[in-house]
Amino acid sequence: QLAIEYPIAIDSYRTDFGPGAFEDGWRTQLPALVINHNQDMVVGRAIRAESLPDRHRIIGKFASFEDVPEARAAFSKIKDGIYPGYSFHYIRGQTVQHPDVRSARRYTKATMIEYGPVLAPSISGTSLVGIRSTAEEATTLSIPTVSELRSLRDDGELTEEGYRAALATHYPDLREHIIARTPTLDDK
């Protein structure tokens, strides 16, 4: 399984997807998990999705590693941080003028048809917030440690914004420390 979060943020197309924009579509069908928007590389599916006030979260399940070798390869690449971000493909729905940015549009309804890791994300700050193998003994998503998140950031595999968002999500007790502190060379 893997958990991916998409912040509600203006993308490179000058749009964002407001809270609840995908909920009607998710009630009908959850999106497929694909690599680089390639619909020939379906490696799993969403099993749960939720809209939060500042982000959208999707929990996905990989296809059988034995039956779909691409799923095993995708799991390995995602775990190793090969992909710099995550994206989704959607069917256009309803938009309104963005409430805060004059030149942008906000989707209030859209249907997400696929999601997954990409080499060129259009939304900054997307993040992998948990991943685990499909082994029978695994019972929960593994949450990256602070050191693992720091390494991802330092290696350029996680933006500073994504790093801070992941820390705030998984380590809320550090929230004030995260916001106030600037990383130093001693942190590396």
mmCIF file of the C-alpha atoms, coordinates in Angstrom:
data_MODEL
# 
_entry.id   MODEL 
# 
loop_
_atom_site.group_PDB 
_atom_site.id 
_atom_site.type_symbol 
_atom_site.label_atom_id 
_atom_site.label_alt_id 
_atom_site.label_comp_id 
_atom_site.label_asym_id 
_atom_site.label_entity_id 
_atom_site.label_seq_id 
_atom_site.pdbx_PDB_ins_code 
_atom_site.Cartn_x 
_atom_site.Cartn_y 
_atom_site.Cartn_z 
_atom_site.occupancy 
_atom_site.B_iso_or_equiv 
_atom_site.pdbx_formal_charge 
_atom_site.auth_seq_id 
_atom_site.auth_comp_id 
_atom_site.auth_asym_id 
_atom_site.auth_atom_id 
_atom_site.pdbx_PDB_model_num 
ATOM 1   C CA . GLN A 1 1   ? 0.000   0.000   0.000   1.00 0.00 ? 1   GLN A CA 1 
ATOM 2   C CA . LEU A 1 2   ? 0.971   3.602   -0.342  1.00 0.00 ? 2   LEU A CA 1 
ATOM 3   C CA . ALA A 1 3   ? -0.453  6.908   0.833   1.00 0.00 ? 3   ALA A CA 1 
ATOM 4   C CA . ILE A 1 4   ? -0.045  10.009  -1.311  1.00 0.00 ? 4   ILE A CA 1 
ATOM 5   C CA . GLU A 1 5   ? -1.115  13.546  -0.459  1.00 0.00 ? 5   GLU A CA 1 
ATOM 6   C CA . TYR A 1 6   ? -1.821  16.329  -2.907  1.00 0.00 ? 6   TYR A CA 1 
ATOM 7   C CA . PRO A 1 7   ? -1.897  19.813  -1.362  1.00 0.00 ? 7   PRO A CA 1 
ATOM 8   C CA . ILE A 1 8   ? -4.641  22.180  -2.412  1.00 0.00 ? 8   ILE A CA 1 
ATOM 9   C CA . ALA A 1 9   ? -2.271  24.458  -4.283  1.00 0.00 ? 9   ALA A CA 1 
ATOM 10  C CA . ILE A 1 10  ? -2.239  26.224  -7.614  1.00 0.00 ? 10  ILE A CA 1 
ATOM 11  C CA . ASP A 1 11  ? -0.600  24.016  -10.224 1.00 0.00 ? 11  ASP A CA 1 
ATOM 12  C CA . SER A 1 12  ? 1.359   24.896  -13.352 1.00 0.00 ? 12  SER A CA 1 
ATOM 13  C CA . TYR A 1 13  ? -1.939  25.204  -15.255 1.00 0.00 ? 13  TYR A CA 1 
ATOM 14  C CA . ARG A 1 14  ? -3.148  28.005  -12.905 1.00 0.00 ? 14  ARG A CA 1 
ATOM 15  C CA . THR A 1 15  ? -5.812  25.801  -11.313 1.00 0.00 ? 15  THR A CA 1 
ATOM 16  C CA . ASP A 1 16  ? -6.363  24.085  -8.000  1.00 0.00 ? 16  ASP A CA 1 
ATOM 17  C CA . PHE A 1 17  ? -8.845  21.507  -6.765  1.00 0.00 ? 17  PHE A CA 1 
ATOM 18  C CA . GLY A 1 18  ? -10.800 22.761  -3.789  1.00 0.00 ? 18  GLY A CA 1 
ATOM 19  C CA . PRO A 1 19  ? -11.821 20.733  -0.745  1.00 0.00 ? 19  PRO A CA 1 
ATOM 20  C CA . GLY A 1 20  ? -14.361 18.120  -1.777  1.00 0.00 ? 20  GLY A CA 1 
ATOM 21  C CA . ALA A 1 21  ? -13.832 18.592  -5.526  1.00 0.00 ? 21  ALA A CA 1 
ATOM 22  C CA . PHE A 1 22  ? -13.329 14.847  -6.116  1.00 0.00 ? 22  PHE A CA 1 
ATOM 23  C CA . GLU A 1 23  ? -15.766 13.410  -3.571  1.00 0.00 ? 23  GLU A CA 1 
ATOM 24  C CA . ASP A 1 24  ? -18.683 12.740  -5.963  1.00 0.00 ? 24  ASP A CA 1 
ATOM 25  C CA . GLY A 1 25  ? -16.392 10.870  -8.339  1.00 0.00 ? 25  GLY A CA 1 
ATOM 26  C CA . TRP A 1 26  ? -14.756 8.911   -5.516  1.00 0.00 ? 26  TRP A CA 1 
ATOM 27  C CA . ARG A 1 27  ? -18.176 7.686   -4.396  1.00 0.00 ? 27  ARG A CA 1 
ATOM 28  C CA . THR A 1 28  ? -18.672 6.195   -7.858  1.00 0.00 ? 28  THR A CA 1 
ATOM 29  C CA . GLN A 1 29  ? -15.167 4.864   -8.581  1.00 0.00 ? 29  GLN A CA 1 
ATOM 30  C CA . LEU A 1 30  ? -11.722 5.296   -7.076  1.00 0.00 ? 30  LEU A CA 1 
ATOM 31  C CA . PRO A 1 31  ? -8.838  5.998   -9.485  1.00 0.00 ? 31  PRO A CA 1 
ATOM 32  C CA . ALA A 1 32  ? -6.274  3.567   -10.884 1.00 0.00 ? 32  ALA A CA 1 
ATOM 33  C CA . LEU A 1 33  ? -2.642  3.762   -9.710  1.00 0.00 ? 33  LEU A CA 1 
ATOM 34  C CA . VAL A 1 34  ? -0.426  4.349   -12.755 1.00 0.00 ? 34  VAL A CA 1 
ATOM 35  C CA . ILE A 1 35  ? 3.165   5.344   -13.469 1.00 0.00 ? 35  ILE A CA 1 
ATOM 36  C CA . ASN A 1 36  ? 3.833   8.641   -15.283 1.00 0.00 ? 36  ASN A CA 1 
ATOM 37  C CA . HIS A 1 37  ? 0.211   8.920   -16.484 1.00 0.00 ? 37  HIS A CA 1 
ATOM 38  C CA . ASN A 1 38  ? 0.841   5.875   -18.700 1.00 0.00 ? 38  ASN A CA 1 
ATOM 39  C CA . GLN A 1 39  ? -2.412  3.937   -18.769 1.00 0.00 ? 39  GLN A CA 1 
ATOM 40  C CA . ASP A 1 40  ? -0.469  0.916   -20.041 1.00 0.00 ? 40  ASP A CA 1 
ATOM 41  C CA . MET A 1 41  ? 1.366   0.946   -16.683 1.00 0.00 ? 41  MET A CA 1 
ATOM 42  C CA . VAL A 1 42  ? -1.517  0.346   -14.280 1.00 0.00 ? 42  VAL A CA 1 
ATOM 43  C CA . VAL A 1 43  ? 0.147   -1.049  -11.139 1.00 0.00 ? 43  VAL A CA 1 
ATOM 44  C CA . GLY A 1 44  ? -2.700  -0.860  -8.618  1.00 0.00 ? 44  GLY A CA 1 
ATOM 45  C CA . ARG A 1 45  ? -5.758  1.037   -7.502  1.00 0.00 ? 45  ARG A CA 1 
ATOM 46  C CA . ALA A 1 46  ? -6.976  3.389   -4.819  1.00 0.00 ? 46  ALA A CA 1 
ATOM 47  C CA . ILE A 1 47  ? -8.737  1.700   -1.931  1.00 0.00 ? 47  ILE A CA 1 
ATOM 48  C CA . ARG A 1 48  ? -9.593  4.887   -0.023  1.00 0.00 ? 48  ARG A CA 1 
ATOM 49  C CA . ALA A 1 49  ? -9.585  8.600   -0.760  1.00 0.00 ? 49  ALA A CA 1 
ATOM 50  C CA . GLU A 1 50  ? -10.409 11.612  1.341   1.00 0.00 ? 50  GLU A CA 1 
ATOM 51  C CA . SER A 1 51  ? -10.579 15.346  0.974   1.00 0.00 ? 51  SER A CA 1 
ATOM 52  C CA . LEU A 1 52  ? -9.119  17.352  3.853   1.00 0.00 ? 52  LEU A CA 1 
ATOM 53  C CA . PRO A 1 53  ? -9.304  21.134  4.277   1.00 0.00 ? 53  PRO A CA 1 
ATOM 54  C CA . ASP A 1 54  ? -5.821  21.662  2.787   1.00 0.00 ? 54  ASP A CA 1 
ATOM 55  C CA . ARG A 1 55  ? -5.081  18.480  0.817   1.00 0.00 ? 55  ARG A CA 1 
ATOM 56  C CA . HIS A 1 56  ? -6.409  15.343  -0.837  1.00 0.00 ? 56  HIS A CA 1 
ATOM 57  C CA . ARG A 1 57  ? -5.176  11.962  0.434   1.00 0.00 ? 57  ARG A CA 1 
ATOM 58  C CA . ILE A 1 58  ? -5.305  8.711   -1.496  1.00 0.00 ? 58  ILE A CA 1 
ATOM 59  C CA . ILE A 1 59  ? -4.484  5.297   -0.065  1.00 0.00 ? 59  ILE A CA 1 
ATOM 60  C CA . GLY A 1 60  ? -3.637  2.823   -2.790  1.00 0.00 ? 60  GLY A CA 1 
ATOM 61  C CA . LYS A 1 61  ? -2.982  -0.865  -3.115  1.00 0.00 ? 61  LYS A CA 1 
ATOM 62  C CA . PHE A 1 62  ? -0.455  -2.372  -5.500  1.00 0.00 ? 62  PHE A CA 1 
ATOM 63  C CA . ALA A 1 63  ? -1.507  -5.167  -7.844  1.00 0.00 ? 63  ALA A CA 1 
ATOM 64  C CA . SER A 1 64  ? -0.088  -8.629  -7.102  1.00 0.00 ? 64  SER A CA 1 
ATOM 65  C CA . PHE A 1 65  ? 3.699   -8.519  -7.372  1.00 0.00 ? 65  PHE A CA 1 
ATOM 66  C CA . GLU A 1 66  ? 3.658   -12.068 -8.776  1.00 0.00 ? 66  GLU A CA 1 
ATOM 67  C CA . ASP A 1 67  ? 0.994   -11.436 -11.399 1.00 0.00 ? 67  ASP A CA 1 
ATOM 68  C CA . VAL A 1 68  ? 2.001   -7.881  -12.341 1.00 0.00 ? 68  VAL A CA 1 
ATOM 69  C CA . PRO A 1 69  ? 5.825   -7.522  -12.334 1.00 0.00 ? 69  PRO A CA 1 
ATOM 70  C CA . GLU A 1 70  ? 5.465   -3.804  -13.110 1.00 0.00 ? 70  GLU A CA 1 
ATOM 71  C CA . ALA A 1 71  ? 3.805   -3.382  -9.695  1.00 0.00 ? 71  ALA A CA 1 
ATOM 72  C CA . ARG A 1 72  ? 6.884   -4.797  -7.920  1.00 0.00 ? 72  ARG A CA 1 
ATOM 73  C CA . ALA A 1 73  ? 9.144   -2.546  -9.997  1.00 0.00 ? 73  ALA A CA 1 
ATOM 74  C CA . ALA A 1 74  ? 6.959   0.492   -9.254  1.00 0.00 ? 74  ALA A CA 1 
ATOM 75  C CA . PHE A 1 75  ? 6.983   -0.282  -5.522  1.00 0.00 ? 75  PHE A CA 1 
ATOM 76  C CA . SER A 1 76  ? 10.779  -0.503  -5.541  1.00 0.00 ? 76  SER A CA 1 
ATOM 77  C CA . LYS A 1 77  ? 11.200  2.738   -7.518  1.00 0.00 ? 77  LYS A CA 1 
ATOM 78  C CA . ILE A 1 78  ? 8.762   4.631   -5.301  1.00 0.00 ? 78  ILE A CA 1 
ATOM 79  C CA . LYS A 1 79  ? 10.393  3.340   -2.115  1.00 0.00 ? 79  LYS A CA 1 
ATOM 80  C CA . ASP A 1 80  ? 13.825  4.289   -3.467  1.00 0.00 ? 80  ASP A CA 1 
ATOM 81  C CA . GLY A 1 81  ? 12.635  7.838   -4.217  1.00 0.00 ? 81  GLY A CA 1 
ATOM 82  C CA . ILE A 1 82  ? 13.120  7.654   -7.989  1.00 0.00 ? 82  ILE A CA 1 
ATOM 83  C CA . TYR A 1 83  ? 10.082  9.826   -8.705  1.00 0.00 ? 83  TYR A CA 1 
ATOM 84  C CA . PRO A 1 84  ? 10.252  13.481  -7.584  1.00 0.00 ? 84  PRO A CA 1 
ATOM 85  C CA . GLY A 1 85  ? 6.497   13.897  -7.186  1.00 0.00 ? 85  GLY A CA 1 
ATOM 86  C CA . TYR A 1 86  ? 2.977   12.694  -7.766  1.00 0.00 ? 86  TYR A CA 1 
ATOM 87  C CA . SER A 1 87  ? 0.191   13.727  -10.062 1.00 0.00 ? 87  SER A CA 1 
ATOM 88  C CA . PHE A 1 88  ? -3.295  12.751  -11.190 1.00 0.00 ? 88  PHE A CA 1 
ATOM 89  C CA . HIS A 1 89  ? -5.365  12.817  -14.358 1.00 0.00 ? 89  HIS A CA 1 
ATOM 90  C CA . TYR A 1 90  ? -8.945  13.992  -14.215 1.00 0.00 ? 90  TYR A CA 1 
ATOM 91  C CA . ILE A 1 91  ? -12.034 14.637  -16.264 1.00 0.00 ? 91  ILE A CA 1 
ATOM 92  C CA . ARG A 1 92  ? -12.862 18.315  -16.233 1.00 0.00 ? 92  ARG A CA 1 
ATOM 93  C CA . GLY A 1 93  ? -15.783 19.372  -14.118 1.00 0.00 ? 93  GLY A CA 1 
ATOM 94  C CA . GLN A 1 94  ? -16.980 22.649  -12.677 1.00 0.00 ? 94  GLN A CA 1 
ATOM 95  C CA . THR A 1 95  ? -14.701 25.606  -12.009 1.00 0.00 ? 95  THR A CA 1 
ATOM 96  C CA . VAL A 1 96  ? -15.069 29.007  -10.421 1.00 0.00 ? 96  VAL A CA 1 
ATOM 97  C CA . GLN A 1 97  ? -12.808 32.018  -10.171 1.00 0.00 ? 97  GLN A CA 1 
ATOM 98  C CA . HIS A 1 98  ? -10.170 31.215  -7.545  1.00 0.00 ? 98  HIS A CA 1 
ATOM 99  C CA . PRO A 1 99  ? -11.074 32.977  -4.268  1.00 0.00 ? 99  PRO A CA 1 
ATOM 100 C CA . ASP A 1 100 ? -7.517  34.166  -3.584  1.00 0.00 ? 100 ASP A CA 1 
ATOM 101 C CA . VAL A 1 101 ? -5.689  34.353  -6.920  1.00 0.00 ? 101 VAL A CA 1 
ATOM 102 C CA . ARG A 1 102 ? -7.194  36.544  -9.576  1.00 0.00 ? 102 ARG A CA 1 
ATOM 103 C CA . SER A 1 103 ? -5.660  34.758  -12.592 1.00 0.00 ? 103 SER A CA 1 
ATOM 104 C CA . ALA A 1 104 ? -6.473  31.222  -11.410 1.00 0.00 ? 104 ALA A CA 1 
ATOM 105 C CA . ARG A 1 105 ? -9.453  28.870  -11.489 1.00 0.00 ? 105 ARG A CA 1 
ATOM 106 C CA . ARG A 1 106 ? -10.620 26.499  -8.745  1.00 0.00 ? 106 ARG A CA 1 
ATOM 107 C CA . TYR A 1 107 ? -12.217 23.169  -9.571  1.00 0.00 ? 107 TYR A CA 1 
ATOM 108 C CA . THR A 1 108 ? -15.218 22.548  -7.357  1.00 0.00 ? 108 THR A CA 1 
ATOM 109 C CA . LYS A 1 109 ? -16.057 19.270  -9.121  1.00 0.00 ? 109 LYS A CA 1 
ATOM 110 C CA . ALA A 1 110 ? -13.835 16.949  -11.118 1.00 0.00 ? 110 ALA A CA 1 
ATOM 111 C CA . THR A 1 111 ? -13.443 13.214  -11.598 1.00 0.00 ? 111 THR A CA 1 
ATOM 112 C CA . MET A 1 112 ? -10.018 11.760  -10.850 1.00 0.00 ? 112 MET A CA 1 
ATOM 113 C CA . ILE A 1 113 ? -9.409  8.766   -13.130 1.00 0.00 ? 113 ILE A CA 1 
ATOM 114 C CA . GLU A 1 114 ? -5.807  7.921   -12.309 1.00 0.00 ? 114 GLU A CA 1 
ATOM 115 C CA . TYR A 1 115 ? -3.010  8.993   -9.983  1.00 0.00 ? 115 TYR A CA 1 
ATOM 116 C CA . GLY A 1 116 ? 0.550   8.050   -9.171  1.00 0.00 ? 116 GLY A CA 1 
ATOM 117 C CA . PRO A 1 117 ? 4.240   8.917   -9.281  1.00 0.00 ? 117 PRO A CA 1 
ATOM 118 C CA . VAL A 1 118 ? 5.577   11.093  -12.105 1.00 0.00 ? 118 VAL A CA 1 
ATOM 119 C CA . LEU A 1 119 ? 8.878   12.536  -13.223 1.00 0.00 ? 119 LEU A CA 1 
ATOM 120 C CA . ALA A 1 120 ? 7.409   16.015  -13.822 1.00 0.00 ? 120 ALA A CA 1 
ATOM 121 C CA . PRO A 1 121 ? 4.652   16.894  -11.309 1.00 0.00 ? 121 PRO A CA 1 
ATOM 122 C CA . SER A 1 122 ? 2.490   19.941  -12.038 1.00 0.00 ? 122 SER A CA 1 
ATOM 123 C CA . ILE A 1 123 ? 1.624   20.458  -8.355  1.00 0.00 ? 123 ILE A CA 1 
ATOM 124 C CA . SER A 1 124 ? 4.482   21.255  -6.002  1.00 0.00 ? 124 SER A CA 1 
ATOM 125 C CA . GLY A 1 125 ? 4.423   19.825  -2.515  1.00 0.00 ? 125 GLY A CA 1 
ATOM 126 C CA . THR A 1 126 ? 2.896   16.447  -3.358  1.00 0.00 ? 126 THR A CA 1 
ATOM 127 C CA . SER A 1 127 ? 4.229   13.803  -1.022  1.00 0.00 ? 127 SER A CA 1 
ATOM 128 C CA . LEU A 1 128 ? 4.444   10.130  -0.292  1.00 0.00 ? 128 LEU A CA 1 
ATOM 129 C CA . VAL A 1 129 ? 3.370   9.864   3.329   1.00 0.00 ? 129 VAL A CA 1 
ATOM 130 C CA . GLY A 1 130 ? 3.569   6.096   3.730   1.00 0.00 ? 130 GLY A CA 1 
ATOM 131 C CA . ILE A 1 131 ? 4.451   2.909   1.874   1.00 0.00 ? 131 ILE A CA 1 
ATOM 132 C CA . ARG A 1 132 ? 4.514   -0.787  2.692   1.00 0.00 ? 132 ARG A CA 1 
ATOM 133 C CA . SER A 1 133 ? 4.813   -4.039  0.821   1.00 0.00 ? 133 SER A CA 1 
ATOM 134 C CA . THR A 1 134 ? 1.844   -6.275  0.290   1.00 0.00 ? 134 THR A CA 1 
ATOM 135 C CA . ALA A 1 135 ? 3.353   -8.967  2.511   1.00 0.00 ? 135 ALA A CA 1 
ATOM 136 C CA . GLU A 1 136 ? 0.763   -10.709 4.693   1.00 0.00 ? 136 GLU A CA 1 
ATOM 137 C CA . GLU A 1 137 ? 2.544   -9.793  7.916   1.00 0.00 ? 137 GLU A CA 1 
ATOM 138 C CA . ALA A 1 138 ? 2.480   -6.053  7.283   1.00 0.00 ? 138 ALA A CA 1 
ATOM 139 C CA . THR A 1 139 ? -0.420  -4.421  9.091   1.00 0.00 ? 139 THR A CA 1 
ATOM 140 C CA . THR A 1 140 ? 0.198   -0.692  8.816   1.00 0.00 ? 140 THR A CA 1 
ATOM 141 C CA . LEU A 1 141 ? 1.756   1.799   6.471   1.00 0.00 ? 141 LEU A CA 1 
ATOM 142 C CA . SER A 1 142 ? 5.284   2.652   7.479   1.00 0.00 ? 142 SER A CA 1 
ATOM 143 C CA . ILE A 1 143 ? 5.742   6.303   8.275   1.00 0.00 ? 143 ILE A CA 1 
ATOM 144 C CA . PRO A 1 144 ? 9.130   7.709   7.269   1.00 0.00 ? 144 PRO A CA 1 
ATOM 145 C CA . THR A 1 145 ? 11.336  8.743   10.181  1.00 0.00 ? 145 THR A CA 1 
ATOM 146 C CA . VAL A 1 146 ? 12.445  12.356  10.549  1.00 0.00 ? 146 VAL A CA 1 
ATOM 147 C CA . SER A 1 147 ? 15.925  11.277  9.384   1.00 0.00 ? 147 SER A CA 1 
ATOM 148 C CA . GLU A 1 148 ? 14.483  9.567   6.298   1.00 0.00 ? 148 GLU A CA 1 
ATOM 149 C CA . LEU A 1 149 ? 12.437  12.651  5.454   1.00 0.00 ? 149 LEU A CA 1 
ATOM 150 C CA . ARG A 1 150 ? 15.495  14.870  5.945   1.00 0.00 ? 150 ARG A CA 1 
ATOM 151 C CA . SER A 1 151 ? 17.531  12.612  3.629   1.00 0.00 ? 151 SER A CA 1 
ATOM 152 C CA . LEU A 1 152 ? 14.816  12.769  0.965   1.00 0.00 ? 152 LEU A CA 1 
ATOM 153 C CA . ARG A 1 153 ? 14.830  16.560  1.222   1.00 0.00 ? 153 ARG A CA 1 
ATOM 154 C CA . ASP A 1 154 ? 18.608  16.847  1.195   1.00 0.00 ? 154 ASP A CA 1 
ATOM 155 C CA . ASP A 1 155 ? 18.861  14.550  -1.838  1.00 0.00 ? 155 ASP A CA 1 
ATOM 156 C CA . GLY A 1 156 ? 16.357  16.731  -3.704  1.00 0.00 ? 156 GLY A CA 1 
ATOM 157 C CA . GLU A 1 157 ? 13.717  13.984  -3.771  1.00 0.00 ? 157 GLU A CA 1 
ATOM 158 C CA . LEU A 1 158 ? 11.364  15.989  -1.544  1.00 0.00 ? 158 LEU A CA 1 
ATOM 159 C CA . THR A 1 159 ? 10.814  19.733  -1.721  1.00 0.00 ? 159 THR A CA 1 
ATOM 160 C CA . GLU A 1 160 ? 11.230  21.848  1.397   1.00 0.00 ? 160 GLU A CA 1 
ATOM 161 C CA . GLU A 1 161 ? 7.460   22.393  1.353   1.00 0.00 ? 161 GLU A CA 1 
ATOM 162 C CA . GLY A 1 162 ? 6.812   18.639  1.057   1.00 0.00 ? 162 GLY A CA 1 
ATOM 163 C CA . TYR A 1 163 ? 9.322   17.957  3.836   1.00 0.00 ? 163 TYR A CA 1 
ATOM 164 C CA . ARG A 1 164 ? 7.643   20.409  6.195   1.00 0.00 ? 164 ARG A CA 1 
ATOM 165 C CA . ALA A 1 165 ? 4.168   19.114  5.277   1.00 0.00 ? 165 ALA A CA 1 
ATOM 166 C CA . ALA A 1 166 ? 5.202   15.507  5.948   1.00 0.00 ? 166 ALA A CA 1 
ATOM 167 C CA . LEU A 1 167 ? 6.766   16.483  9.280   1.00 0.00 ? 167 LEU A CA 1 
ATOM 168 C CA . ALA A 1 168 ? 3.671   18.442  10.291  1.00 0.00 ? 168 ALA A CA 1 
ATOM 169 C CA . THR A 1 169 ? 1.412   15.541  9.298   1.00 0.00 ? 169 THR A CA 1 
ATOM 170 C CA . HIS A 1 170 ? 3.335   12.734  10.989  1.00 0.00 ? 170 HIS A CA 1 
ATOM 171 C CA . TYR A 1 171 ? 5.027   14.577  13.826  1.00 0.00 ? 171 TYR A CA 1 
ATOM 172 C CA . PRO A 1 172 ? 2.538   17.241  14.978  1.00 0.00 ? 172 PRO A CA 1 
ATOM 173 C CA . ASP A 1 173 ? 4.392   17.655  18.287  1.00 0.00 ? 173 ASP A CA 1 
ATOM 174 C CA . LEU A 1 174 ? 7.290   19.136  16.295  1.00 0.00 ? 174 LEU A CA 1 
ATOM 175 C CA . ARG A 1 175 ? 5.060   21.627  14.420  1.00 0.00 ? 175 ARG A CA 1 
ATOM 176 C CA . GLU A 1 176 ? 6.280   24.808  16.137  1.00 0.00 ? 176 GLU A CA 1 
ATOM 177 C CA . HIS A 1 177 ? 9.871   23.580  15.972  1.00 0.00 ? 177 HIS A CA 1 
ATOM 178 C CA . ILE A 1 178 ? 9.519   22.802  12.247  1.00 0.00 ? 178 ILE A CA 1 
ATOM 179 C CA . ILE A 1 179 ? 8.043   26.188  11.370  1.00 0.00 ? 179 ILE A CA 1 
ATOM 180 C CA . ALA A 1 180 ? 10.526  28.217  13.395  1.00 0.00 ? 180 ALA A CA 1 
ATOM 181 C CA . ARG A 1 181 ? 13.700  26.302  12.597  1.00 0.00 ? 181 ARG A CA 1 
ATOM 182 C CA . THR A 1 182 ? 15.865  26.694  9.531   1.00 0.00 ? 182 THR A CA 1 
ATOM 183 C CA . PRO A 1 183 ? 17.983  23.636  8.656   1.00 0.00 ? 183 PRO A CA 1 
ATOM 184 C CA . THR A 1 184 ? 21.710  23.978  9.229   1.00 0.00 ? 184 THR A CA 1 
ATOM 185 C CA . LEU A 1 185 ? 24.713  22.014  8.027   1.00 0.00 ? 185 LEU A CA 1 
ATOM 186 C CA . ASP A 1 186 ? 24.690  20.222  11.397  1.00 0.00 ? 186 ASP A CA 1 
ATOM 187 C CA . ASP A 1 187 ? 21.341  18.676  10.379  1.00 0.00 ? 187 ASP A CA 1 
ATOM 188 C CA . LYS A 1 188 ? 22.859  16.822  7.449   1.00 0.00 ? 188 LYS A CA 1 
# 
